[in-house]
Amino acid sequence: MNKDLLEILVCPITKEKLIYDKENNELISKGANLAYPIRDDIPVMLPDQARKLD
């Protein structure tokens, strides 16, 4: 994940910064309790495509 891109990306719901989960290749939004997937090095920032966290 590109560090510069990670610095500017925010959760579309909460507008908070995201945490990169290298193991699962996802961007985590703790406030929204969602994990946004990264597909082909492109973050998919659509809430309906995100995985709900337990």
Secondary structure, DSSP 4 states (H G I P E B T S, - for coil): --HHHHHH-B-TTT--B-EEETTTTEEEETTTTEEEEEETTEE---GGGSEEP-
